[in-house]
């Protein structure tokens, strides 16, 4: 009897010890799992269809007195502000939200580019970005890093060439096609524009099939004009487009009031000097959007009937060669090229005139001898 009791006590102690050890092991594992979950929560409640999680989020939203739409200054939107909802999360997560936070005074990564020493057609072409030739965001060839950084291109640019370049802002390589000839401060340049086909659906442009990574939001990959870049934004529901949803599906911009897309104000272009391949003027225009989905247990979202791409802001990043540098460029590059062209024309003209004159003289002399 005593043995049975002692054995039971010992067995209970052993089981208790095992459970304690197991619990001790699970505690940090559990903390890590919860922390990862909370980190996702901070920007993507749409990722959580689970009713219980939505109830928890709703209580935190209420407690923080947050609303779906907030008034923020441009400075706060760009460089960050303390979010009251995230400040209540009982885990060490970033509570500052901003489009460029925390990238101020940072570089987007190390680029390795070809110098063109062995092959001039490779000048400025990116070899690696952050030590890699691929991005790990997209399947198949969409994940490749192609072209330059758009600051310059290999020389002797022709109108038929497709200019390919990589932009870390949109987490992909993209391209521009010839649009028009422009005179920029006395310098002839080719304007290359971002075509509508770059953001087209796979039905319109089969080459874009690997940029469609899900079927529901994209209406089975038939929607166009927006790009899901969540994979390179820590899973946040961030979508990029051209401003005012230029070249996007009608159903995307239809629910949003105040949109007025037009090519002149909202297109992206590069003005490239064709001989050197230098970009002398550019306009990079992008719109940042957040995907918002209905959520039955979150009061701010339960009234929604469908998914919405809500514009946060659009960026107009432009640059052009200065007057002083333009004059220097004309003198040292364009001027010399024009002078060389003039010399070529003069030599050609003189040569033709001399050839014709001497041939006429030769023929005249021969005809006199025959007589």
FENFEN-V625070 format. One record per pair of residues at least 4 apart in sequence whose C-alpha atoms are under 6 Angstrom apart, sorted by the first residue. I is the first residue (numbers start at 1). GAP is how many residues later the second one is. If there is no record, write none. Layout:
[[I,GAP] [I,GAP]]
This chain:
[[2,4] [3,4] [4,4] [7,4] [8,4] [12,4] [18,4] [19,4] [26,4] [31,4] [41,4] [43,193] [44,192] [46,247] [54,4] [54,243] [54,244] [55,242] [58,240] [61,5] [61,24] [64,20] [64,21] [75,4] [76,4] [76,5] [77,21] [78,20] [78,21] [78,22] [79,19] [79,21] [79,22] [80,16] [80,17] [80,18] [80,21] [81,15] [81,16] [82,13] [82,14] [83,12] [83,13] [86,9] [87,8] [109,21] [110,19] [110,20] [111,17] [111,18] [112,14] [112,15] [112,16] [113,11] [113,12] [113,13] [113,14] [114,8] [114,9] [114,10] [114,11] [115,8] [116,4] [116,6] [116,7] [121,33] [123,31] [124,24] [125,22] [125,23] [126,22] [128,4] [128,5] [133,12] [134,9] [134,10] [134,11] [135,8] [138,4] [138,5] [139,71] [142,68] [145,28] [146,19] [146,27] [147,17] [147,18] [148,17] [149,16] [149,17] [150,15] [151,128] [152,125] [152,126] [152,127] [153,124] [154,123] [155,120] [155,121] [155,122] [156,118] [156,119] [157,117] [159,19] [162,15] [163,12] [163,13] [164,10] [164,11] [165,8] [165,9] [165,10] [166,7] [176,16] [176,17] [176,18] [177,15] [177,16] [178,14] [179,12] [179,13] [179,14] [180,11] [181,9] [182,6] [182,7] [183,4] [183,5] [189,82] [189,83] [189,84] [190,81] [190,82] [191,79] [191,80] [192,77] [192,78] [193,75] [193,76] [194,74] [196,51] [199,26] [200,4] [200,5] [200,24] [201,21] [201,23] [202,4] [202,6] [202,7] [215,4] [215,5] [215,6] [216,4] [218,5] [223,26] [224,24] [224,25] [225,16] [225,22] [225,23] [226,14] [226,15] [227,12] [227,13] [228,11] [229,9] [229,10] [230,5] [230,6] [230,7] [230,8] [231,4] [237,53] [237,54] [238,51] [238,52] [239,50] [240,47] [240,48] [240,49] [241,4] [241,45] [241,46] [242,4] [242,44] [242,45] [243,23] [243,43] [243,44] [243,71] [244,15] [244,17] [246,15] [250,4] [262,4] [263,4] [268,15] [268,16] [268,17] [269,13] [269,14] [270,12] [271,8] [271,9] [271,10] [271,11] [272,5] [272,6] [272,7] [272,8] [273,4] [273,5] [280,40] [280,41] [281,38] [281,39] [282,36] [282,37] [283,34] [283,35] [284,32] [284,33] [285,30] [285,31] [286,28] [286,29] [287,26] [287,27] [288,23] [288,24] [288,25] [288,26] [289,20] [289,21] [289,22] [289,23] [290,19] [290,20] [291,17] [291,18] [292,15] [292,16] [293,14] [294,7] [294,8] [294,10] [295,6] [295,7] [296,6] [298,4] [322,4] [325,4] [328,4] [329,4] [330,4] [330,5] [331,4] [344,4] [345,4] [346,4] [347,4] [351,4] [353,4] [354,4] [358,4]]
